[in-house]
């Protein structure tokens, strides 16, 4: 019983002296990954995956330029140690199903949209849902080993061509594959050219082969001359060619397609991201140097290296 100031002070001090009960430690994050996607504006859509113990969670956010919309966020998770691929696949299926239904009719019952789905996804803007569907689709492809090919950025268009030795170092250029579809348009003739043989590791050899095989699949950009010609409309127009870009965790691939018979039809360049970072670090440790003049690159009838 507290009867004086001294008793109160002794009681208060005892709270600090007594050991606190053990609290159950929070489980540490075992997995964490963040991906970005450009829907209407650069990097306006984010996907984040975390797993703590049995709890796995996807957090999607879309940042709109409309001040009235602000940032829309969606959280989707499970309690059974779901992998990123499992959550991505499940959520993409739900969003795609919902959009397919509401895009064809405003009557949920007519299209068979569950009331729960309407209540869950109906609170988001259609723009945000399309952005979420897109980043989930790209992530699903990448997790399955399929690269997502996009038009190359205009300021990177020269990555579609052979550069100088200095540019090869800066960009970590491993080499490039040149090829054509023969007279019939259905053949596949290729030649490989090293740019930095030291970067040609078993890892890039295996991944590059997988990239080419993916491009050769049905309706792939390099399936045949007709398939490539159809796909060119989606690329960045560069002179008489069209440019594409795709990225894996460690490599960047730049593909130039020329839908002209009797000429080389494609050039596929591989760039090592780790080599790019290492080169930048080495340069940062050095004194500034005068830039070397880059040799003139030939766009048409490119010379073999």
C-alpha positions as CSV (number, residue, x, y, z in Angstrom):
1,X,0.0,0.0,0.0
2,X,1.4,3.4,-1.0
3,X,1.2,5.8,2.0
4,X,3.9,8.4,1.3
5,X,6.0,9.9,-1.5
6,X,8.8,7.6,-0.6
7,X,6.6,4.6,-0.9
8,X,5.4,5.8,-4.4
9,X,9.0,6.4,-5.5
10,X,10.1,2.9,-4.3
11,X,7.1,1.4,-6.1
12,X,7.9,3.3,-9.3
13,X,11.6,2.3,-9.2
14,X,10.6,-1.3,-8.7
15,X,8.8,-1.2,-12.1
16,X,12.1,-0.4,-13.8
17,X,14.1,-2.8,-11.7
18,X,11.8,-5.8,-12.2
19,X,12.4,-7.7,-15.4
20,X,9.6,-7.3,-18.0
21,X,7.7,-10.4,-19.1
22,X,9.1,-12.0,-22.2
23,X,7.3,-11.0,-25.3
24,X,6.9,-13.3,-28.2
25,X,9.4,-12.1,-30.8
26,X,8.0,-11.0,-34.1
27,X,8.8,-13.3,-36.9
28,X,11.4,-12.0,-39.2
29,X,10.7,-11.3,-42.9
30,X,12.0,-14.3,-44.8
31,X,11.2,-13.0,-48.3
32,X,10.8,-9.5,-49.6
33,X,10.6,-8.2,-53.2
34,X,9.4,-5.0,-54.9
35,X,8.6,-4.5,-58.5
36,X,7.7,-1.3,-60.5
37,X,5.6,-0.8,-63.6
38,X,4.7,2.2,-65.7
39,X,1.0,2.4,-66.6
40,X,0.2,6.0,-67.4
41,X,3.4,7.6,-66.0
42,X,6.9,6.3,-65.1
43,X,6.9,3.8,-62.2
44,X,3.3,4.7,-61.1
45,X,2.4,1.1,-60.2
46,X,4.2,-0.9,-57.4
47,X,4.0,-4.6,-56.4
48,X,5.5,-5.6,-53.1
49,X,5.7,-9.2,-51.8
50,X,6.6,-10.1,-48.2
51,X,6.5,-13.3,-46.2
52,X,6.8,-13.5,-42.5
53,X,6.5,-17.0,-41.2
54,X,3.3,-18.5,-42.6
55,X,1.8,-15.1,-43.6
56,X,2.5,-14.1,-47.2
57,X,1.2,-10.8,-48.7
58,X,1.1,-8.8,-51.9
59,X,0.7,-5.1,-51.7
60,X,-0.3,-3.3,-54.9
61,X,-0.3,0.5,-55.2
62,X,-1.2,2.8,-58.1
63,X,-0.4,6.5,-58.0
64,X,-2.7,8.7,-60.2
65,X,-1.9,12.1,-61.5
66,X,-5.5,13.0,-60.7
67,X,-5.3,14.8,-57.2
68,X,-8.8,13.5,-56.5
69,X,-7.7,9.9,-56.9
70,X,-4.4,10.0,-55.1
71,X,-2.9,6.6,-54.4
72,X,-5.0,3.4,-54.5
73,X,-3.7,0.4,-52.6
74,X,-4.7,-3.2,-52.5
75,X,-3.5,-5.9,-50.1
76,X,-3.9,-9.6,-50.9
77,X,-2.5,-12.4,-48.8
78,X,-2.7,-15.8,-47.2
79,X,-1.6,-17.8,-44.2
80,X,-0.1,-20.9,-45.8
81,X,3.4,-19.7,-46.8
82,X,2.1,-18.9,-50.3
83,X,4.9,-18.1,-52.8
84,X,5.0,-14.9,-54.8
85,X,4.0,-16.8,-57.9
86,X,1.0,-18.4,-56.2
87,X,-0.4,-15.0,-54.9
88,X,0.3,-13.3,-58.2
89,X,-1.4,-16.0,-60.2
90,X,-4.5,-16.1,-57.9
91,X,-4.9,-12.3,-57.7
92,X,-4.4,-11.8,-61.4
93,X,-7.1,-14.4,-62.1
94,X,-9.6,-12.7,-59.8
95,X,-8.9,-9.2,-61.2
96,X,-9.0,-10.4,-64.8
97,X,-12.3,-12.2,-64.2
98,X,-13.9,-9.2,-62.6
99,X,-12.8,-6.9,-65.4
100,X,-13.9,-9.2,-68.1
101,X,-17.4,-9.3,-66.6
102,X,-17.8,-5.6,-65.8
103,X,-16.4,-4.6,-69.2
104,X,-19.1,-6.4,-71.0
105,X,-22.0,-5.4,-68.8
106,X,-22.9,-3.2,-65.9
107,X,-25.1,-5.9,-64.5
108,X,-23.1,-8.1,-62.1
109,X,-25.8,-10.7,-61.8
110,X,-26.1,-11.1,-65.6
111,X,-22.4,-11.8,-65.9
112,X,-22.2,-14.0,-62.9
113,X,-19.9,-11.7,-60.9
114,X,-20.0,-12.8,-57.2
115,X,-21.3,-10.1,-54.9
116,X,-18.1,-10.4,-52.9
117,X,-16.0,-9.7,-55.9
118,X,-18.1,-6.6,-56.8
119,X,-17.7,-5.3,-53.3
120,X,-14.0,-6.1,-53.2
121,X,-12.9,-4.6,-56.5
122,X,-15.7,-2.2,-57.1
123,X,-14.1,0.3,-54.8
124,X,-11.1,0.7,-57.1
125,X,-11.0,2.9,-60.2
126,X,-10.9,1.0,-63.5
127,X,-7.5,2.6,-64.3
128,X,-6.0,1.2,-61.1
129,X,-7.3,-2.3,-61.8
130,X,-5.9,-2.2,-65.3
131,X,-2.5,-1.2,-63.8
132,X,-2.7,-3.9,-61.2
133,X,-3.6,-6.5,-63.9
134,X,-0.7,-5.4,-66.0
135,X,2.0,-5.5,-63.3
136,X,0.7,-8.9,-62.2
137,X,0.8,-10.2,-65.7
138,X,4.3,-9.0,-66.3
139,X,5.4,-10.4,-62.9
140,X,3.8,-13.8,-63.7
141,X,5.7,-14.0,-67.0
142,X,9.0,-13.1,-65.4
143,X,8.5,-15.6,-62.6
144,X,7.8,-18.3,-65.3
145,X,11.1,-17.3,-67.1
146,X,9.3,-15.4,-69.9
147,X,10.6,-11.9,-70.5
148,X,8.2,-9.0,-71.3
149,X,9.3,-7.2,-74.4
150,X,8.5,-3.4,-74.6
151,X,9.4,-0.7,-77.1
152,X,12.9,0.5,-76.2
153,X,13.2,4.0,-74.8
154,X,14.2,6.6,-77.4
155,X,17.3,7.6,-75.3
156,X,18.5,4.0,-75.4
157,X,18.0,3.5,-79.1
158,X,21.7,3.3,-79.8
159,X,21.9,0.2,-77.6
160,X,20.3,-1.6,-80.6
161,X,23.6,-1.1,-82.5
162,X,27.2,-2.0,-81.9
163,X,29.0,0.7,-80.0
164,X,32.6,1.6,-79.3
165,X,34.8,-0.4,-76.9
166,X,34.3,2.3,-74.3
167,X,30.5,2.0,-74.7
168,X,30.7,-1.8,-74.4
169,X,32.4,-1.3,-71.0
170,X,29.9,1.2,-69.8
171,X,27.0,-0.9,-70.8
172,X,28.4,-4.3,-70.0
173,X,27.8,-5.5,-73.5
174,X,28.4,-9.3,-73.6
175,X,27.8,-9.7,-77.4
176,X,25.1,-9.8,-80.0
177,X,23.3,-12.3,-82.2
178,X,22.6,-11.5,-85.8
179,X,20.1,-13.5,-87.9
180,X,17.7,-13.8,-90.8
181,X,14.8,-16.0,-91.9
182,X,16.2,-17.0,-95.2
183,X,14.5,-16.9,-98.6
184,X,11.4,-18.7,-97.4
185,X,10.9,-16.5,-94.4
186,X,10.6,-19.6,-92.1
187,X,14.3,-20.5,-91.8
188,X,16.5,-19.3,-88.9
189,X,20.1,-18.5,-89.6
190,X,22.2,-16.8,-86.9
191,X,25.8,-15.7,-86.1
192,X,27.1,-14.7,-82.6
193,X,29.6,-11.9,-82.1
194,X,31.5,-11.4,-78.8
195,X,32.0,-7.9,-77.5
196,X,33.5,-8.9,-74.1
197,X,34.4,-12.6,-74.0
198,X,35.1,-12.3,-70.3
199,X,31.4,-11.7,-69.6
200,X,30.3,-14.8,-71.5
201,X,29.6,-17.0,-68.5
202,X,27.6,-20.2,-68.3
203,X,24.8,-18.2,-66.7
204,X,24.4,-15.8,-69.6
205,X,24.8,-18.6,-72.1
206,X,21.9,-20.5,-70.5
207,X,19.7,-17.5,-70.1
208,X,20.4,-16.2,-73.6
209,X,19.4,-19.5,-75.1
210,X,16.2,-19.5,-73.1
211,X,15.5,-15.9,-74.4
212,X,16.0,-17.0,-78.0
213,X,13.8,-20.1,-77.5
214,X,11.0,-17.9,-76.0
215,X,11.2,-15.5,-79.0
216,X,10.9,-18.5,-81.3
217,X,7.7,-19.8,-79.8
218,X,4.3,-19.5,-81.5
219,X,3.6,-15.9,-82.2
220,X,6.9,-14.9,-80.8
221,X,8.8,-12.0,-82.4
222,X,11.3,-14.3,-84.0
223,X,9.0,-17.2,-84.9
224,X,9.4,-16.4,-88.6
225,X,9.5,-13.4,-90.9
226,X,5.7,-12.9,-90.9
227,X,5.4,-13.1,-87.1
228,X,8.3,-10.6,-86.7
229,X,6.7,-8.2,-89.2
230,X,3.4,-8.2,-87.4
231,X,5.1,-7.6,-84.0
232,X,7.2,-4.7,-85.3
233,X,4.3,-2.3,-85.0
234,X,4.6,-2.5,-81.2
235,X,8.3,-1.5,-81.3
236,X,10.1,1.9,-81.4
237,X,10.7,3.0,-85.0
238,X,14.4,3.4,-85.6
239,X,15.1,4.3,-89.2
240,X,13.9,1.3,-91.2
241,X,13.9,-1.0,-88.1
242,X,12.0,-1.4,-84.8
243,X,13.5,-1.7,-81.4
244,X,12.5,-3.7,-78.3
245,X,13.9,-4.1,-74.8
246,X,13.4,-6.8,-72.1
247,X,15.1,-7.2,-68.7
248,X,15.8,-10.1,-66.4
249,X,17.3,-9.7,-62.9
250,X,20.9,-9.6,-64.1
251,X,20.7,-8.9,-67.9
252,X,19.2,-6.4,-70.3
253,X,18.3,-7.5,-73.9
254,X,17.8,-5.2,-76.8
255,X,16.3,-6.5,-80.0
256,X,16.3,-4.7,-83.4
257,X,14.0,-6.1,-86.1
258,X,14.2,-5.2,-89.7
259,X,11.2,-6.5,-91.7
260,X,13.0,-6.4,-95.1
261,X,13.6,-9.5,-97.2
262,X,17.1,-10.1,-98.4
263,X,18.7,-8.4,-95.4
264,X,19.6,-9.4,-91.9
265,X,16.3,-9.4,-90.0
266,X,17.3,-9.1,-86.4
267,X,20.1,-8.2,-84.0
268,X,19.8,-9.2,-80.3
269,X,22.2,-7.6,-77.9
270,X,22.9,-8.8,-74.3
271,X,24.0,-6.4,-71.6
272,X,25.3,-7.4,-68.1
273,X,23.8,-5.2,-65.3
274,X,26.4,-6.3,-62.8
275,X,29.2,-5.3,-65.2
276,X,27.6,-1.9,-65.6
277,X,27.5,-1.3,-61.9
278,X,31.1,-2.5,-61.4
279,X,32.3,-0.2,-64.2
280,X,30.5,2.7,-62.7
281,X,32.1,2.1,-59.3
282,X,35.5,1.9,-60.9
283,X,35.0,5.1,-62.7
284,X,33.8,6.8,-59.5
285,X,37.1,6.0,-57.8
286,X,39.1,7.6,-60.6
287,X,39.7,11.3,-61.4
288,X,37.4,12.6,-64.1
289,X,38.7,11.8,-67.6
290,X,38.1,13.4,-70.9
291,X,35.6,11.5,-72.9
292,X,36.9,9.4,-75.7
293,X,35.5,10.0,-79.1
294,X,33.1,7.2,-80.0
295,X,33.6,5.6,-83.3
296,X,30.9,6.0,-85.9
297,X,28.3,3.3,-85.7
298,X,26.9,1.9,-88.9
299,X,23.1,1.3,-88.8
300,X,22.6,-0.1,-92.3
301,X,24.4,-3.2,-93.4
302,X,26.1,-3.4,-90.0
303,X,29.6,-4.8,-90.1
304,X,30.3,-8.0,-88.3
305,X,32.5,-7.8,-85.3
